[in-house]
């Protein structure tokens, strides 16, 4: 069962329902018409009628037949360079979401599912603005916006098929992979959070400012040893601490569910998280750690690095998440982020590797964040027991 959540979920669903209820057939047809020359004429007519100023608006130059002629001429390498997925992965995703991208009621001819998916992937894969996307694909702003929204909604809908909590034999397989790479036993996932920078929101922008001074939306994720996400949770504002994000997420309930953590298995997380028998954190380095405690921290970090690598791969493939996500609707950003996570997992499933240098995201020094925090005895005992059992790998 996939566990993809975000705190604005109810608001997004309510917003979608309101838009659907308020949207007439004409507006739906308007949204997906490829050519917006008529829209431009109406806008010019309105401006000329209601303004005393002489005004001539030049149409935006557009690339003609980019989808119909230019993209088919791309080599496989060029296609992957632009859209960050290979053609076989694109075909696989199109088959999964095609039915959600087709008109359900009669109306004007709409953009093909192929073109909608290409527009959405371009938006995910590049930091381009909607204006640039419209110019390249020869569509109106409304058509580009709705294409991205339809595709991201379709990807979130199929997320339970691709972002799943491991069970049975899969748990043992993941645990063995983590132990082989780090020496740390019984690990089924690495947990951490990352910030997706966004433009300053119009309402309550101060709430979105993170510790680095940027406006952001948070993504909390858990991955396996192959950097595949097994749980994603997006939508908290940048000012919220990682520990609080955990408490607000579904994972907080998982930690007390023995069925989710059979055979004494656990997650590994950094010092921002509270120690728990199913979530092990490093020892706080106060300058007086023993050799075994230092070795524990080294092995723990070797396992935890999987989630840092996963975030690095996610942001290098979908570069809209890397610097500044050009979206103003904060209620729709979590859905966009989760859609990128679904695509990340699909690419790993299809062995669609990205030939880029390895990027490991740095979260800064948060070693002191768990000082003066009460640790439950079962978590402390388990950590100490593992500390004593680990083979010395680093002194």
Secondary structure as GFF3:
##gff-version 3
##sequence-region A 1 395
A	DSSP	beta_strand	4	5	.	.	.	ID=ss1
A	DSSP	alpha_helix	9	22	.	.	.	ID=ss2
A	DSSP	alpha_helix	25	31	.	.	.	ID=ss3
A	DSSP	alpha_helix	37	50	.	.	.	ID=ss4
A	DSSP	pi_helix	66	70	.	.	.	ID=ss5
A	DSSP	three_ten_helix	71	73	.	.	.	ID=ss6
A	DSSP	alpha_helix	76	83	.	.	.	ID=ss7
A	DSSP	alpha_helix	87	97	.	.	.	ID=ss8
A	DSSP	three_ten_helix	98	101	.	.	.	ID=ss9
A	DSSP	alpha_helix	113	125	.	.	.	ID=ss10
A	DSSP	alpha_helix	130	137	.	.	.	ID=ss11
A	DSSP	alpha_helix	141	157	.	.	.	ID=ss12
A	DSSP	three_ten_helix	159	161	.	.	.	ID=ss13
A	DSSP	alpha_helix	169	182	.	.	.	ID=ss14
A	DSSP	beta_strand	187	197	.	.	.	ID=ss15
A	DSSP	three_ten_helix	205	208	.	.	.	ID=ss16
A	DSSP	beta_strand	216	223	.	.	.	ID=ss17
A	DSSP	beta_strand	229	237	.	.	.	ID=ss18
A	DSSP	alpha_helix	242	248	.	.	.	ID=ss19
A	DSSP	alpha_helix	251	254	.	.	.	ID=ss20
A	DSSP	three_ten_helix	262	264	.	.	.	ID=ss21
A	DSSP	beta_strand	266	268	.	.	.	ID=ss22
A	DSSP	beta_strand	279	280	.	.	.	ID=ss23
A	DSSP	alpha_helix	291	317	.	.	.	ID=ss24
A	DSSP	three_ten_helix	319	321	.	.	.	ID=ss25
A	DSSP	alpha_helix	330	349	.	.	.	ID=ss26
A	DSSP	three_ten_helix	367	370	.	.	.	ID=ss27
A	DSSP	alpha_helix	377	389	.	.	.	ID=ss28
###
